[in-house]
Amino acid sequence: MGTPPFARTILEALLARPDPLVGVVCQPDRPRGRGLVVEPPAVKELALARGLTVLQPERVRDPALLDSLHGLAPDLIVVAAYGRILPRTILELPPCGCINVHASLLPRHRGAAPIPHAIMAGDTVTGVCIMRMSEEMDAGDVLLARDTPIGPNDTTGTLTDRLARLGAAALGEAIDGLRAGTLRATPQPAEGVTFAPRIERAHARLEWSRPAADLERLVRAMQPAPAAWTTLGGTVLKVHRSAVAGQATAATPGTVVRAERNGLELATGAGTLRLTELQLAGKRRMDVAAFLAGHRVAVGTRLGEGAV
């Protein structure tokens, strides 16, 4: 059970194993992109290409889904970024239970968006946990954990790819361990629990009163989507790349203090942030030199003013 590209990597690993897959469950096809073209999830594309049964219920509590799962009679259900909390009726259906590939070192960052939240929080290490699922979100006993550092240039995109590969390898170890009876589940500690809710558009807005280091992490956390954003003259301006310039300034946060070919430097709540790749609403993304060649942004300009 899974939906986005992260889950597709997990499915690829399962397909490479000798264990037969009896079916795949993913979310329904959704409109995507600027043209809102209805597209299938990444998991569905791979599953259909391999001739697997695909179920796409709108509601995970739909009795028809439960009937279909009973008909497939799985011994084990693997969940990876499915996007829905499973009810007890599904959790108790397979004889070997349901296990989840979660992209954080639990109990830190339980929830739908652990990867961007780890970057935003300034974590220097993250990882994957294979856990037994319970009715409480991401609170099940951990079967196996693997970690990886978060680099200074990591984005949600790069970290997602790495964690998907790490999770695929860990899942194989976990399934082999469960079969051999050598794997023991460890309850999560009560201390250190944090939550990582789904990323909404409001999370991606650059609040210039925050320190430059926080804003730089936010830019990386919002890549490749939805992209961090602010406003310029009442128009949405997406920021795809940035760097902490680190210079002290008495200027009001959000004020342009330097506009040069190597960066548009803005005052923040602590230090300055250099914007190096930008995109105005409806336009293509471009490096700051190309952007400034077509858009005059004078020193003293305030970004982020006005509601959008």
Backbone hydrogen bonds in HBPLUS format (Angstrom, degrees):
<---DONOR---> <-ACCEPTOR-->    atom                        ^
c    i                          cat <-CA-CA->   ^        H-A-AA   ^      H-
h    n   atom  resd res      DA  || num        DHA   H-A  angle D-A-AA Bond
n    s   type  num  typ     dist DA aas  dist angle  dist       angle   num
A0080-ALA N   A0001-MET O   2.88 MM  79  6.31 159.0  1.92 160.0 163.9     1
A0002-GLY N   A0025-VAL O   2.99 MM  23  6.47 146.0  2.11 164.4 172.9     2
A0003-THR N   A0081-ALA O   3.25 MM  78  6.18 139.6  2.43 121.8 124.1     3
A0043-VAL N   A0003-THR O   3.30 MM  40  5.34 165.7  2.32 148.9 146.4     4
A0007-ALA N   A0004-PRO O   2.95 MM   3  5.46 121.1  2.30 112.7 125.9     5
A0008-ARG N   A0004-PRO O   3.10 MM   4  6.48 142.6  2.25 142.9 153.9     6
A0009-THR N   A0005-PRO O   3.12 MM   4  6.46 152.0  2.20 155.4 159.4     7
A0011-LEU N   A0007-ALA O   2.88 MM   4  6.20 156.2  1.94 149.9 156.7     8
A0012-GLU N   A0008-ARG O   2.85 MM   4  6.14 155.9  1.90 151.7 158.0     9
A0013-ALA N   A0009-THR O   3.19 MM   4  6.46 152.8  2.27 141.4 147.5    10
A0014-LEU N   A0010-ILE O   3.06 MM   4  6.41 152.5  2.14 147.7 155.4    11
A0015-LEU N   A0011-LEU O   2.88 MM   4  6.14 154.6  1.95 153.6 160.7    12
A0016-ALA N   A0012-GLU O   3.19 MM   4  6.42 129.6  2.45 136.3 148.5    13
A0016-ALA N   A0013-ALA O   3.21 MM   3  5.18 136.0  2.42  93.2 105.2    14
A0017-ARG N   A0014-LEU O   3.12 MM   3  5.31 158.6  2.16 105.7 112.4    15
A0024-VAL N   A0053-THR O   2.80 MM  29  6.11 152.7  1.88 159.1 168.4    16
A0055-LEU N   A0024-VAL O   2.82 MM  31  6.25 157.2  1.87 156.5 164.4    17
A0026-CYS N   A0055-LEU O   2.98 MM  29  6.43 158.7  2.03 167.3 174.1    18
A0030-ARG N   A0039-GLU O   3.15 MM   9  5.67 142.1  2.31 160.5 152.7    19
A0039-GLU N   A0030-ARG O   2.90 MM   9  5.67 166.4  1.92 144.6 141.5    20
A0032-ARG N   A0037-VAL O   2.96 MM   5  5.50 151.0  2.05 125.9 131.0    21
A0037-VAL N   A0032-ARG O   3.17 MM   5  5.50 128.4  2.45 160.1 146.0    22
A0036-LEU N   A0033-GLY O   3.11 MM   3  5.18 157.4  2.16 104.1 111.1    23
A0045-GLU N   A0041-PRO O   3.28 MM   4  6.66 158.7  2.33 155.6 160.3    24
A0046-LEU N   A0042-ALA O   3.42 MM   4  6.73 163.2  2.45 149.6 152.3    25
A0047-ALA N   A0043-VAL O   2.94 MM   4  6.11 164.8  1.96 153.8 158.8    26
A0048-LEU N   A0044-LYS O   2.90 MM   4  6.02 169.5  1.91 158.9 160.4    27
A0049-ALA N   A0045-GLU O   3.15 MM   4  6.25 154.0  2.22 139.3 146.8    28
A0050-ARG N   A0046-LEU O   3.08 MM   4  6.33 133.9  2.30 142.6 154.3    29
A0050-ARG N   A0047-ALA O   3.14 MM   3  5.19 133.0  2.38  95.1 107.8    30
A0052-LEU N   A0047-ALA O   2.91 MM   5  5.18 168.9  1.92 152.0 148.3    31
A0051-GLY N   A0048-LEU O   3.00 MM   3  4.93 162.0  2.04 103.6 108.4    32
A0062-ASP N   A0059-ARG O   3.16 MM   3  5.34 159.2  2.21 110.5 112.1    33
A0065-LEU N   A0062-ASP O   2.91 MM   3  5.44 134.4  2.12 114.3 125.8    34
A0066-LEU N   A0062-ASP O   3.42 MM   4  6.91 156.5  2.48 150.6 156.4    35
A0067-ASP N   A0063-PRO O   2.96 MM   4  6.25 158.4  2.01 150.8 156.8    36
A0068-SER N   A0064-ALA O   2.98 MM   4  6.17 156.2  2.04 142.7 149.0    37
A0069-LEU N   A0065-LEU O   2.88 MM   4  6.15 157.8  1.92 154.4 160.5    38
A0070-HIS N   A0066-LEU O   2.95 MM   4  6.17 156.7  2.00 148.5 154.7    39
A0071-GLY N   A0067-ASP O   2.99 MM   4  6.27 149.3  2.09 142.8 151.5    40
A0072-LEU N   A0068-SER O   2.96 MM   4  6.32 142.8  2.10 144.1 154.3    41
A0073-ALA N   A0069-LEU O   2.96 MM   4  6.19 139.0  2.13 143.9 155.1    42
A0096-CYS N   A0075-ASP O   2.79 MM  21  5.60 155.9  1.85 162.8 168.9    43
A0077-ILE N   A0097-GLY O   3.17 MM  20  6.54 163.9  2.19 151.7 156.0    44
A0099-ILE N   A0077-ILE O   2.91 MM  22  6.39 157.5  1.96 165.5 172.4    45
A0079-VAL N   A0099-ILE O   2.82 MM  20  6.15 158.7  1.87 158.0 164.1    46
A0101-VAL N   A0079-VAL O   2.86 MM  22  6.31 155.5  1.92 165.1 173.4    47
A0090-ILE N   A0087-PRO O   3.10 MM   3  5.69 139.6  2.27 113.5 122.6    48
A0091-LEU N   A0087-PRO O   3.08 MM   4  6.38 167.7  2.10 153.0 156.9    49
A0092-GLU N   A0088-ARG O   2.92 MM   4  5.92 154.0  1.99 155.5 158.6    50
A0093-LEU N   A0090-ILE O   3.05 MM   3  5.05 159.9  2.10 105.5 111.9    51
A0097-GLY N   A0094-PRO O   3.00 MM   3  5.03 160.7  2.04 109.0 114.6    52
A0133-MET N   A0098-CYS O   2.96 MM  35  5.66 167.4  1.97 156.2 153.8    53
A0100-ASN N   A0131-MET O   2.83 MM  31  5.34 157.1  1.88 151.9 159.5    54
A0131-MET N   A0100-ASN O   3.04 MM  31  5.34 157.4  2.09 144.9 151.4    55
A0102-HIS N   A0129-CYS O   2.91 MM  27  5.26 174.1  1.91 162.2 161.1    56
A0129-CYS N   A0102-HIS O   2.86 MM  27  5.26 156.0  1.92 150.3 158.4    57
A0108-ARG N   A0105-LEU O   3.18 MM   3  5.81 145.7  2.30 128.1 124.3    58
A0194-THR N   A0107-PRO O   3.35 MM  87  6.75 157.2  2.41 137.7 136.4    59
A0110-ARG N   A0194-THR O   2.92 MM  84  6.22 166.7  1.94 148.4 144.1    60
A0196-ALA N   A0110-ARG O   2.59 MM  86  5.63 156.2  1.64 159.4 158.4    61
A0113-ALA N   A0196-ALA O   2.99 MM  83  5.24 170.8  2.00 150.6 148.9    62
A0117-HIS N   A0113-ALA O   3.41 MM   4  6.44 159.7  2.46 148.5 154.3    63
A0118-ALA N   A0114-PRO O   2.98 MM   4  6.03 143.7  2.11 140.0 148.7    64
A0119-ILE N   A0115-ILE O   3.27 MM   4  6.61 157.3  2.32 151.6 156.6    65
A0120-MET N   A0116-PRO O   2.92 MM   4  6.14 169.7  1.93 154.8 157.9    66
A0121-ALA N   A0117-HIS O   2.93 MM   4  5.96 149.6  2.03 141.5 149.2    67
A0123-ASP N   A0118-ALA O   3.14 MM   5  5.50 152.9  2.22 169.9 167.0    68
A0122-GLY N   A0119-ILE O   3.04 MM   3  5.30 154.0  2.11 107.4 115.7    69
A0150-ILE N   A0124-THR O   2.85 MM  26  5.00 167.4  1.86 121.5 122.1    70
A0126-THR N   A0148-THR O   2.91 MM  22  5.57 170.7  1.92 164.9 166.3    71
A0148-THR N   A0126-THR O   2.81 MM  22  5.57 153.0  1.89 142.8 143.4    72
A0128-VAL N   A0146-ARG O   2.81 MM  18  5.46 153.4  1.89 157.1 166.2    73
A0146-ARG N   A0128-VAL O   2.99 MM  18  5.46 157.4  2.04 153.4 159.6    74
A0130-ILE N   A0144-LEU O   2.81 MM  14  5.22 166.4  1.83 159.2 163.0    75
A0143-LEU N   A0130-ILE O   2.68 MM  13  5.50 157.8  1.73 153.2 161.2    76
A0144-LEU N   A0130-ILE O   3.27 MM  14  5.22 149.6  2.37 140.9 144.0    77
A0132-ARG N   A0141-ASP O   2.82 MM   9  5.43 155.0  1.88 164.2 167.7    78
A0139-ALA N   A0136-GLU O   3.35 MM   3  5.59 156.6  2.40 131.8 125.0    79
A0142-VAL N   A0186-THR O   2.80 MM  44  5.09 152.9  1.88 149.8 140.4    80
A0186-THR N   A0142-VAL O   2.80 MM  44  5.09 161.2  1.84 136.3 142.2    81
A0154-ASP N   A0151-GLY O   3.19 MM   3  5.16 162.8  2.22 104.6 109.9    82
A0159-LEU N   A0155-THR O   2.95 MM   4  6.03 167.2  1.96 155.2 159.4    83
A0156-THR N   A0220-ARG O   3.21 MM  64  6.62 147.8  2.32 149.6 142.9    84
A0160-THR N   A0156-THR O   2.86 MM   4  5.74 148.9  1.96 138.2 146.8    85
A0157-GLY N   A0223-GLN O   3.07 MM  66  6.12 131.0  2.31 130.9 135.1    86
A0161-ASP N   A0157-GLY O   3.21 MM   4  6.42 163.0  2.24 147.2 150.7    87
A0162-ARG N   A0158-THR O   3.18 MM   4  6.42 160.9  2.21 144.3 149.2    88
A0163-LEU N   A0159-LEU O   2.86 MM   4  5.99 164.8  1.89 152.0 156.5    89
A0164-ALA N   A0160-THR O   2.88 MM   4  5.96 149.3  1.97 147.7 156.0    90
A0165-ARG N   A0161-ASP O   3.22 MM   4  6.49 159.2  2.26 145.4 149.7    91
A0166-LEU N   A0162-ARG O   2.97 MM   4  6.21 158.8  2.01 147.7 154.3    92
A0167-GLY N   A0163-LEU O   2.70 MM   4  5.78 155.1  1.76 144.3 151.6    93
A0168-ALA N   A0164-ALA O   2.90 MM   4  6.07 150.8  1.98 144.4 152.0    94
A0169-ALA N   A0165-ARG O   3.15 MM   4  6.40 160.4  2.19 147.1 151.0    95
A0170-ALA N   A0166-LEU O   2.96 MM   4  6.17 160.4  2.00 147.7 153.8    96
A0171-LEU N   A0167-GLY O   2.82 MM   4  5.91 151.9  1.90 145.8 153.4    97
A0172-GLY N   A0168-ALA O   3.22 MM   4  6.48 158.5  2.27 143.8 148.1    98
A0173-GLU N   A0169-ALA O   3.19 MM   4  6.54 158.8  2.24 147.8 153.0    99
A0174-ALA N   A0170-ALA O   2.88 MM   4  6.14 156.4  1.94 149.4 156.4   100
A0175-ILE N   A0171-LEU O   2.90 MM   4  6.16 163.9  1.92 159.6 162.5   101
A0176-ASP N   A0172-GLY O   3.07 MM   4  6.24 165.4  2.09 149.5 153.7   102
A0177-GLY N   A0173-GLU O   2.85 MM   4  6.04 153.9  1.92 146.3 154.4   103
A0178-LEU N   A0174-ALA O   2.82 MM   4  6.06 154.9  1.89 151.5 158.0   104
A0179-ARG N   A0175-ILE O   2.98 MM   4  6.18 161.2  2.01 148.9 154.0   105
A0180-ALA N   A0176-ASP O   2.95 MM   4  6.14 155.1  2.02 145.4 152.3   106
A0181-GLY N   A0177-GLY O   2.89 MM   4  5.88 118.7  2.27 134.8 149.9   107
A0182-THR N   A0177-GLY O   2.98 MM   5  5.15 141.1  2.14 147.8 151.6   108
A0181-GLY N   A0178-LEU O   3.20 MM   3  5.01 141.0  2.37  91.9 103.2   109
A0203-HIS N   A0200-GLU O   2.99 MM   3  5.49 136.1  2.18 110.6 121.9   110
A0204-ALA N   A0201-ARG O   3.06 MM   3  5.46 140.9  2.21 108.3 118.6   111
A0205-ARG N   A0202-ALA O   3.34 MM   3  5.56 165.7  2.36 107.2 111.4   112
A0229-TRP N   A0204-ALA O   2.93 MM  25  6.12 153.5  2.00 144.2 146.0   113
A0206-LEU N   A0229-TRP O   2.82 MM  23  5.84 163.2  1.85 163.1 163.7   114
A0210-ARG N   A0207-GLU O   2.98 MM   3  5.93 170.6  1.99 131.1 134.1   115
A0269-GLY N   A0208-TRP O   2.94 MM  61  6.30 108.2  2.47 138.9 151.1   116
A0269-GLY N   A0210-ARG O   2.97 MM  59  4.71 152.9  2.05 126.0 121.8   117
A0214-ASP N   A0211-PRO O   3.14 MM   3  5.42 121.9  2.50 103.2 116.4   118
A0215-LEU N   A0211-PRO O   3.18 MM   4  6.53 158.7  2.23 151.6 157.7   119
A0212-ALA N   A0270-ALA O   3.06 MM  58  5.88 179.0  2.06 144.7 145.0   120
A0216-GLU N   A0212-ALA O   2.90 MM   4  6.12 155.2  1.96 154.3 160.6   121
A0217-ARG N   A0213-ALA O   3.21 MM   4  6.41 156.9  2.27 142.5 147.8   122
A0218-LEU N   A0214-ASP O   2.97 MM   4  6.25 149.4  2.06 142.8 152.1   123
A0219-VAL N   A0215-LEU O   2.97 MM   4  6.27 153.9  2.04 148.8 154.5   124
A0220-ARG N   A0216-GLU O   3.25 MM   4  6.59 159.5  2.29 145.6 149.9   125
A0221-ALA N   A0217-ARG O   2.82 MM   4  6.03 154.5  1.89 150.1 158.3   126
A0222-MET N   A0218-LEU O   3.00 MM   4  6.15 139.4  2.17 148.0 156.9   127
A0223-GLN N   A0220-ARG O   3.24 MM   3  5.36 164.9  2.27 109.0 111.1   128
A0227-ALA N   A0222-MET O   2.84 MM   5  4.62 138.6  2.01 137.5 144.2   129
A0239-VAL N   A0228-ALA O   2.77 MM  11  5.37 165.1  1.79 141.9 145.8   130
A0230-THR N   A0237-LEU O   2.88 MM   7  5.26 153.0  1.96 142.7 151.3   131
A0237-LEU N   A0230-THR O   2.89 MM   7  5.26 170.0  1.90 134.1 135.0   132
A0304-GLY N   A0231-THR O   2.85 MM  73  4.52 163.6  1.88 130.0 135.6   133
A0232-LEU N   A0235-THR O   2.80 MM   3  5.24 157.3  1.85 148.4 154.6   134
A0235-THR N   A0232-LEU O   3.12 MM   3  5.24 163.2  2.15 108.3 113.4   135
A0281-ALA N   A0236-VAL O   3.01 MM  45  5.44 143.1  2.15 165.0 159.8   136
A0238-LYS N   A0279-GLN O   2.79 MM  41  5.00 163.9  1.82 154.1 148.4   137
A0279-GLN N   A0238-LYS O   3.00 MM  41  5.00 133.6  2.22 144.9 144.7   138
A0240-HIS N   A0277-GLU O   2.88 MM  37  5.30 154.6  1.95 145.1 151.2   139
A0276-THR N   A0241-ARG O   3.03 MM  35  5.46 167.3  2.05 131.2 134.5   140
A0243-ALA N   A0274-ARG O   2.85 MM  31  5.15 139.2  2.02 140.9 152.8   141
A0274-ARG N   A0243-ALA O   2.76 MM  31  5.15 171.6  1.76 170.4 167.9   142
A0245-ALA N   A0272-THR O   2.89 MM  27  5.25 153.2  1.96 137.2 142.4   143
A0246-GLY N   A0272-THR O   3.39 MM  26  5.32 151.6  2.47 138.2 133.2   144
A0255-THR N   A0252-THR O   3.03 MM   3  5.75 140.6  2.19 150.8 153.6   145
A0254-GLY N   A0267-ALA O   2.76 MM  13  5.43 168.7  1.77 140.7 139.7   146
A0303-LEU N   A0254-GLY O   2.78 MM  49  5.11 172.3  1.78 149.9 150.7   147
A0267-ALA N   A0255-THR O   2.91 MM  12  5.42 158.9  1.96 150.8 156.0   148
A0256-VAL N   A0301-THR O   2.80 MM  45  5.35 159.5  1.84 157.8 165.0   149
A0300-GLY N   A0256-VAL O   2.80 MM  44  5.18 159.3  1.85 141.4 148.3   150
A0257-VAL N   A0265-GLU O   2.80 MM   8  5.73 159.1  1.85 151.3 158.5   151
A0258-ARG N   A0265-GLU O   3.37 MM   7  4.97 146.1  2.50 137.4 133.2   152
A0265-GLU N   A0258-ARG O   2.79 MM   7  4.97 154.0  1.86 147.2 154.8   153
A0260-GLU N   A0263-GLY O   3.08 MM   3  5.39 170.4  2.09 151.2 149.8   154
A0263-GLY N   A0260-GLU O   3.01 MM   3  5.39 163.8  2.04 113.8 118.9   155
A0264-LEU N   A0275-LEU O   3.05 MM  11  5.04 162.1  2.08 139.7 144.6   156
A0275-LEU N   A0264-LEU O   2.86 MM  11  5.04 172.9  1.87 135.9 137.4   157
A0266-LEU N   A0273-LEU O   2.84 MM   7  5.29 162.9  1.87 145.4 149.9   158
A0273-LEU N   A0266-LEU O   2.90 MM   7  5.29 153.4  1.98 146.6 154.2   159
A0268-THR N   A0271-GLY O   3.07 MM   3  5.80 139.1  2.24 169.0 165.3   160
A0288-VAL N   A0276-THR O   3.06 MM  12  5.00 140.3  2.22 129.5 125.2   161
A0278-LEU N   A0286-MET O   2.88 MM   8  5.60 152.6  1.96 171.0 164.8   162
A0286-MET N   A0278-LEU O   2.83 MM   8  5.60 157.6  1.88 161.0 168.7   163
A0283-LYS N   A0280-LEU O   2.91 MM   3  5.38 158.7  1.96 143.7 143.0   164
A0291-PHE N   A0287-ASP O   2.98 MM   4  6.23 156.8  2.03 151.6 159.2   165
A0292-LEU N   A0288-VAL O   2.86 MM   4  5.99 166.4  1.87 152.7 154.8   166
A0293-ALA N   A0289-ALA O   3.08 MM   4  6.23 135.7  2.29 136.8 148.7   167
A0294-GLY N   A0291-PHE O   3.11 MM   3  5.49 141.3  2.27 104.5 114.6   168
A0295-HIS N   A0291-PHE O   2.89 MM   4  5.99 126.5  2.19 143.7 159.8   169
A0301-THR N   A0298-ALA O   3.06 MM   3  5.73 157.4  2.11 139.2 140.3   170
